[in-house]
């Protein structure tokens, strides 16, 4: 993990882990409210009992938060998880009535709490891009080493004379 990833992963990971932890043991009414907003983006979420939805949401958020905090989870995987999570939140924001102004983009007072999560999308995309760049560099180094190794073997096998 790069040193530059630490602030992104620490802030988002701790925030999401805490959010998931605070949803443990949600009452049925609170879970049903969150489920209603989530089902606008993922219709299948509406098929679950509210208590089960609340437990799955809590567990999912805690798992994502932990993945962001654990240094051995690659930036690409952590970034993909964060990007998917934040894109889902932003879709929920966009599709929930009363969250946006008439233009469908700018938040109303009620939508500001979710619209501000756009920062997580930016952090997730930064991790994905860095992960892709690192993977490409790693593949290039590996190929370069392999070419050098094969060239050395080829020189050794040439007849002397």
RAZIBEL-V632601 format. One record per backbone hydrogen bond with DSSP energy under -1.0 kcal/mol. CO is the residue of the C=O (numbers start at 0). NH is the residue of the N-H. E is the energy in kcal/mol with one decimal. If there is no record, write none. Layout:
# RAZIBEL-V632601
co = [CO:CO]
nh = [NH:NH]
e = [E:E]
This chain:
# RAZIBEL-V632601
co = [1:4:5:6:7:8:9:10:11:12:13:14:15:16:17:20:22:26:27:28:29:30:31:32:33:34:37:37:41:42:43:44:48:49:50:51:52:53:54:55:56:57:58:59:60:61:62:63:64:65:69:73:74:75:76:77:78:79:80:81:82:83:84:85:86:87:88:89:90:91:95:98:100:105:107:110:111:113:114:115:116:117:118:119:120:121:122:123:124:125:126:127:128:129:130:131:132:133:134:135:136:137:138:139:140:141:142:143:144:145:146:147:148:149:150:151:152]
nh = [4:8:9:10:11:12:13:14:15:16:17:18:19:20:21:23:25:30:31:32:33:34:35:36:37:38:40:41:44:45:46:47:52:53:54:55:56:57:58:59:60:61:62:63:64:65:66:67:68:69:72:77:78:79:80:81:82:83:84:85:86:87:88:89:90:91:92:93:94:95:98:107:103:100:111:114:115:116:117:118:119:121:122:123:124:125:126:127:128:129:130:131:132:133:134:135:136:137:138:139:140:141:142:143:144:145:146:147:148:149:150:151:152:153:154:155:156]
e = [-1.2:-3.0:-3.0:-2.2:-2.0:-2.0:-2.3:-2.0:-2.7:-2.7:-2.3:-2.1:-2.6:-2.5:-2.5:-1.2:-1.4:-2.5:-2.4:-1.8:-2.1:-2.6:-2.2:-1.5:-2.6:-2.5:-1.5:-3.0:-2.1:-1.5:-1.7:-1.1:-2.4:-2.6:-2.1:-2.6:-2.8:-2.5:-2.7:-2.8:-2.5:-2.4:-2.5:-2.4:-2.8:-2.4:-2.4:-2.2:-1.5:-1.9:-1.4:-2.7:-2.7:-2.4:-2.1:-2.4:-2.8:-2.5:-2.4:-2.7:-2.4:-2.0:-2.0:-2.4:-2.1:-2.4:-2.4:-2.3:-2.3:-1.6:-1.7:-2.6:-2.2:-3.4:-1.2:-2.9:-1.9:-1.9:-1.6:-1.5:-1.3:-1.8:-2.2:-2.6:-2.6:-2.1:-2.1:-2.4:-2.8:-2.4:-2.6:-2.7:-2.6:-2.9:-2.4:-2.3:-2.7:-2.7:-2.2:-2.3:-2.6:-2.3:-2.4:-2.5:-2.5:-2.3:-2.5:-2.3:-2.6:-2.5:-2.4:-2.3:-2.2:-2.4:-2.2:-1.9:-1.6]
